[in-house]
Amino acid sequence: MRVGKITEAMSVYGWKHDVLCAAEPPQMDDVYNDKFIIPGVYEQELEEVIKNSDASIIHIHNEPNWPVEVAKRAAGDRPVILNVHDLSSARPFGEFDPYEESSFKYADALIFVTHEQRQQAIKYGFDIDKPYRVIGNYTSSRFFMDSTPLPHVGGLVYEGGIDERGASDRWRDQSPVADVMESAGLTLNIYSDRNVSYGTQHPVEVNFPILLHRLAQYDWGWCGVSEANDAWEGAIPNKFFDYMAAGIPVIAMNCPQVIPFCDMGFGVYVDELEDIPKIVKTVDRRPFIKAIKEGRERFTMIRHIEPIVDLYKELTCQT
């Protein structure tokens, strides 16, 4: 989704993008000029497409990270950008990614979602001594909703990646949130492509506009994790802006990059798990919904894309 949002915003400034990916883009497929679909995305095919492309810039979105070195080999004199959605090294107990370090090495420029994420890359010893820009996971105004024809469900919803209770990597284990909700007679509603043994699981919805209608059925969106870790410390998650687009306020914890948005009235930031069901049960959502619908236009990708436009110009020596 971040790829499509950036592509849409860049097109306003005259930068057209082809997309090369493993499957037909499930969202925003209309924003791309040409689409090259390589099932599995094999190294040799990736290299061949890039070599034969007339693109002036090769813009790689991680993950995975291995395409950066391949792209640099195939690009010739053309610059290669690594757009860092996530840092695998920030995930506690996660699997080691042997290509993460080399992706920073071979990239000619970097894009991060937050300044804190760049500081983490420095901490992990990655090569960041090159041009860079920072742009959050802002949304597209085409997805803004004021209401949904679907019936109101209420309560708390979570959408996105999730881990099973007690999973070895644990950075997306939302079972403590589900447990504290259950103890208060409530439930954590989950929309994810992974089934877990807690909360109330709903079928994954890959059609983004329909997903937003699903989210709009609930009162609050959950963003964060019960135990602080580096993965959430530097992230400004897509899901936060998805909830904003759907018109529902957020309850956030251990996700400090969303604090400024909560301070604007878009949600509530908590320090204790026990506060979550209390908010769901007692807090009036109407002032938050009003703040969201009046203020979310300021946080679209098109409103914030100029640093990436400037980076493209810098890399291609344009003025």
C-alpha positions as CSV (number, residue, x, y, z in Angstrom):
1,M,0.0,0.0,0.0
2,R,2.9,2.4,0.8
3,V,4.1,1.8,-2.8
4,G,0.8,2.9,-4.3
5,K,0.4,5.9,-2.1
6,I,3.9,7.2,-3.0
7,T,3.4,6.5,-6.6
8,E,0.1,8.3,-6.7
9,A,1.6,11.4,-5.0
10,M,4.7,11.4,-7.2
11,S,2.6,11.4,-10.3
12,V,1.2,14.8,-9.3
13,Y,4.8,16.1,-9.8
14,G,5.2,14.4,-13.1
15,W,7.1,11.3,-12.0
16,K,5.5,8.2,-13.5
17,H,6.3,4.8,-12.1
18,D,6.3,1.3,-13.5
19,V,5.9,-1.4,-10.9
20,L,7.7,-4.8,-10.8
21,C,6.3,-7.2,-8.3
22,A,5.4,-10.8,-7.6
23,A,1.6,-10.5,-8.1
24,E,-0.9,-8.0,-9.5
25,P,-1.0,-5.1,-7.0
26,P,-4.1,-5.7,-4.9
27,Q,-4.5,-1.9,-4.2
28,M,-4.2,1.2,-6.3
29,D,-3.3,-0.7,-9.4
30,D,-4.5,2.3,-11.5
31,V,-1.6,4.6,-10.4
32,Y,1.1,2.7,-12.2
33,N,2.2,3.3,-15.8
34,D,3.3,-0.3,-16.7
35,K,3.1,-3.4,-14.5
36,F,5.6,-6.2,-14.7
37,I,4.5,-9.3,-12.8
38,I,7.1,-11.9,-12.0
39,P,5.6,-14.7,-9.8
40,G,8.2,-15.6,-7.2
41,V,10.4,-12.7,-8.4
42,Y,13.5,-14.6,-9.4
43,E,16.8,-12.9,-9.4
44,Q,17.7,-13.5,-13.0
45,E,14.3,-12.2,-14.2
46,L,14.5,-9.2,-11.9
47,E,17.9,-8.3,-13.2
48,E,16.8,-8.7,-16.9
49,V,13.7,-6.4,-16.4
50,I,15.7,-3.7,-14.7
51,K,18.5,-3.8,-17.4
52,N,15.9,-3.5,-20.2
53,S,13.9,-0.8,-18.4
54,D,14.2,2.9,-19.4
55,A,13.5,4.0,-15.9
56,S,15.8,6.8,-14.7
57,I,15.6,5.7,-11.0
58,I,15.1,2.2,-9.5
59,H,13.1,2.5,-6.3
60,I,13.1,-0.6,-4.2
61,H,10.6,-1.1,-1.4
62,N,11.6,-3.6,1.3
63,E,10.9,-6.2,2.4
64,P,12.5,-8.4,1.0
65,N,15.9,-6.7,1.0
66,W,17.8,-8.9,-1.5
67,P,16.5,-7.1,-4.7
68,V,18.7,-4.0,-3.8
69,E,22.0,-5.6,-4.8
70,V,20.4,-7.2,-7.9
71,A,19.0,-3.9,-8.9
72,K,22.3,-2.1,-8.4
73,R,24.0,-4.7,-10.6
74,A,21.4,-4.3,-13.3
75,A,20.9,-0.5,-13.1
76,G,24.3,0.6,-14.5
77,D,24.7,4.3,-13.8
78,R,21.1,4.8,-12.7
79,P,20.6,5.4,-8.9
80,V,18.9,2.8,-6.7
81,I,16.8,3.9,-3.8
82,L,16.0,1.7,-0.8
83,N,12.7,2.6,0.8
84,V,12.8,1.2,4.3
85,H,9.4,0.1,5.4
86,D,10.7,-2.0,8.3
87,L,14.0,-3.0,9.8
88,S,14.2,-6.7,10.4
89,S,17.0,-6.1,12.9
90,A,14.5,-4.2,15.1
91,R,12.3,-7.2,15.6
92,P,13.0,-8.9,18.9
93,F,13.9,-12.6,18.5
94,G,13.1,-12.3,14.8
95,E,14.9,-14.3,12.0
96,F,18.2,-12.8,10.8
97,D,18.0,-11.3,7.3
98,P,21.3,-11.8,5.6
99,Y,20.5,-9.2,3.0
100,E,19.6,-6.3,5.2
101,E,23.1,-5.0,5.7
102,S,24.0,-5.3,2.0
103,S,20.8,-3.5,1.0
104,F,22.0,-0.4,2.8
105,K,25.5,-0.9,1.3
106,Y,24.3,-1.1,-2.3
107,A,21.6,1.6,-2.2
108,D,22.5,5.0,-3.5
109,A,19.9,6.7,-1.4
110,L,17.5,5.8,1.5
111,I,14.0,6.6,2.5
112,F,12.7,6.0,6.0
113,V,9.3,6.2,7.6
114,T,10.6,8.1,10.7
115,H,13.8,9.8,11.9
116,E,13.9,7.3,14.7
117,Q,14.0,4.4,12.2
118,R,17.1,6.0,10.7
119,Q,18.7,6.2,14.1
120,Q,18.0,2.6,14.6
121,A,19.8,1.8,11.3
122,I,22.8,3.7,12.6
123,K,22.7,1.7,15.9
124,Y,22.7,-1.6,13.9
125,G,25.8,-0.4,12.0
126,F,24.2,-0.1,8.5
127,D,25.7,2.2,5.9
128,I,23.6,5.3,6.0
129,D,26.2,7.8,4.7
130,K,24.2,8.7,1.6
131,P,21.3,11.0,0.6
132,Y,18.1,10.2,2.5
133,R,14.6,11.5,3.2
134,V,11.9,10.7,5.8
135,I,8.2,10.3,5.0
136,G,5.6,8.6,7.1
137,N,3.0,6.1,6.0
138,Y,0.5,8.8,5.2
139,T,-2.7,7.8,3.4
140,S,-4.5,8.8,0.2
141,S,-7.6,11.0,0.5
142,R,-9.3,8.7,-2.0
143,F,-9.9,6.4,0.9
144,F,-11.4,8.8,3.4
145,M,-14.8,7.7,4.7
146,D,-17.5,9.5,6.6
147,S,-19.8,6.6,7.1
148,T,-20.4,2.9,6.2
149,P,-23.6,1.1,5.2
150,L,-22.4,-1.9,7.2
151,P,-24.0,-2.4,10.7
152,H,-22.3,-0.9,13.7
153,V,-20.4,-3.5,15.8
154,G,-18.6,-1.4,18.3
155,G,-15.6,-2.3,20.4
156,L,-11.9,-2.6,19.5
157,V,-10.4,-3.7,16.2
158,Y,-6.9,-4.6,15.1
159,E,-5.8,-5.0,11.5
160,G,-2.4,-6.1,10.2
161,G,0.3,-8.6,10.9
162,I,0.0,-10.6,14.1
163,D,1.8,-13.4,16.0
164,E,0.5,-16.4,17.9
165,R,0.4,-16.3,21.7
166,G,4.0,-16.9,22.9
167,A,5.5,-17.0,19.4
168,S,9.3,-17.0,19.4
169,D,9.5,-13.5,17.8
170,R,6.7,-12.1,19.9
171,W,6.9,-8.6,18.4
172,R,3.3,-8.7,17.2
173,D,1.8,-11.0,19.9
174,Q,-1.5,-9.2,20.7
175,S,-2.7,-11.9,23.2
176,P,-2.2,-9.6,26.2
177,V,-4.6,-7.1,24.7
178,A,-7.1,-9.7,23.8
179,D,-6.9,-11.1,27.4
180,V,-7.5,-7.8,29.1
181,M,-10.4,-7.1,26.8
182,E,-11.9,-10.5,27.6
183,S,-11.5,-10.0,31.3
184,A,-13.7,-6.9,30.9
185,G,-16.3,-8.8,28.9
186,L,-15.1,-7.4,25.6
187,T,-13.2,-8.8,22.6
188,L,-10.3,-7.8,20.4
189,N,-11.5,-8.1,16.8
190,I,-8.8,-9.1,14.4
191,Y,-8.4,-8.8,10.6
192,S,-5.2,-10.5,9.6
193,D,-3.8,-13.1,7.2
194,R,-2.7,-15.2,10.1
195,N,-5.0,-17.1,12.4
196,V,-4.4,-16.9,16.1
197,S,-5.9,-18.6,19.1
198,Y,-7.1,-15.4,20.9
199,G,-9.5,-12.5,20.2
200,T,-12.2,-12.8,17.6
201,Q,-10.8,-13.6,14.2
202,H,-12.4,-12.3,11.0
203,P,-11.7,-13.3,7.4
204,V,-8.8,-11.3,6.0
205,E,-10.0,-8.6,3.6
206,V,-7.5,-7.9,0.8
207,N,-9.8,-5.3,-0.9
208,F,-8.7,-2.1,0.9
209,P,-11.9,-0.1,0.5
210,I,-13.9,-3.0,1.8
211,L,-11.4,-3.4,4.7
212,L,-12.0,0.3,5.6
213,H,-15.8,-0.4,5.7
214,R,-15.1,-3.3,8.0
215,L,-12.9,-1.1,10.3
216,A,-15.6,1.6,10.3
217,Q,-18.0,-0.8,12.0
218,Y,-15.9,-0.6,15.2
219,D,-15.5,2.2,17.8
220,W,-11.7,2.2,18.2
221,G,-8.6,0.9,16.3
222,W,-5.8,-0.7,18.3
223,C,-2.2,0.3,17.4
224,G,0.8,-0.9,19.3
225,V,1.9,-3.8,21.5
226,S,1.9,-4.7,25.2
227,E,5.7,-4.7,25.6
228,A,7.9,-2.0,24.1
229,N,10.4,-3.1,21.5
230,D,12.5,-1.5,18.7
231,A,10.1,-2.6,15.9
232,W,7.3,-0.4,17.3
233,E,9.6,2.3,18.7
234,G,10.6,3.6,15.2
235,A,7.4,2.7,13.3
236,I,4.6,4.9,12.2
237,P,2.3,2.0,11.2
238,N,0.1,2.0,8.1
239,K,-2.8,0.8,10.3
240,F,-2.9,4.1,12.2
241,F,-3.6,5.9,9.0
242,D,-6.0,3.2,7.9
243,Y,-8.1,3.8,11.1
244,M,-7.9,7.5,10.4
245,A,-9.2,7.0,6.8
246,A,-12.0,4.8,8.2
247,G,-13.0,7.6,10.6
248,I,-12.3,5.8,13.9
249,P,-10.0,7.0,16.7
250,V,-7.0,5.0,17.8
251,I,-6.0,3.5,21.2
252,A,-2.2,3.3,21.1
253,M,0.5,1.9,23.4
254,N,4.3,1.4,23.1
255,C,4.1,3.0,19.6
256,P,5.5,6.5,20.4
257,Q,5.5,7.8,16.9
258,V,1.7,8.2,17.0
259,I,1.7,10.3,20.2
260,P,1.7,13.6,18.3
261,F,-1.4,12.4,16.5
262,C,-3.1,11.4,19.7
263,D,-2.2,14.9,21.1
264,M,-4.1,16.3,18.1
265,G,-7.2,14.5,19.2
266,F,-7.1,11.5,16.9
267,G,-6.9,9.0,19.7
268,V,-5.8,8.1,23.2
269,Y,-2.3,7.0,24.1
270,V,-2.2,4.6,27.2
271,D,0.6,3.3,29.5
272,E,-1.3,0.4,31.0
273,L,-3.2,-2.5,29.4
274,E,-6.0,-2.1,31.9
275,D,-6.8,1.3,30.4
276,I,-7.8,-0.1,27.1
277,P,-11.2,-1.7,28.0
278,K,-11.9,1.3,30.2
279,I,-11.6,3.6,27.2
280,V,-13.7,1.3,25.0
281,K,-16.5,1.2,27.6
282,T,-16.6,4.8,28.9
283,V,-14.9,7.4,26.6
284,D,-17.1,9.5,24.3
285,R,-15.7,9.0,20.8
286,R,-17.5,12.0,19.2
287,P,-14.8,14.6,19.8
288,F,-12.1,12.3,18.4
289,I,-14.2,11.5,15.3
290,K,-14.7,15.2,14.7
291,A,-11.0,15.9,15.1
292,I,-10.2,13.1,12.6
293,K,-12.6,14.2,9.9
294,E,-11.5,17.9,10.3
295,G,-7.8,17.2,10.4
296,R,-6.9,14.1,8.4
297,E,-6.6,16.0,5.1
298,R,-3.3,17.4,6.5
299,F,-1.8,13.9,6.6
300,T,-2.1,12.6,3.1
301,M,0.9,11.4,1.1
302,I,0.4,14.1,-1.5
303,R,0.7,16.8,1.2
304,H,4.1,15.4,2.3
305,I,5.7,14.0,-0.8
306,E,7.9,17.0,-1.8
307,P,11.0,15.6,0.0
308,I,10.9,12.5,-2.2
309,V,10.4,14.7,-5.3
310,D,13.5,16.7,-4.2
311,L,15.4,13.4,-3.7
312,Y,14.5,12.2,-7.2
313,K,15.7,15.6,-8.6
314,E,19.0,15.4,-6.7
315,L,19.7,11.9,-7.9
316,T,19.1,12.7,-11.5
317,C,20.8,16.1,-11.3
318,Q,17.7,18.1,-12.1
319,T,16.9,21.5,-10.8
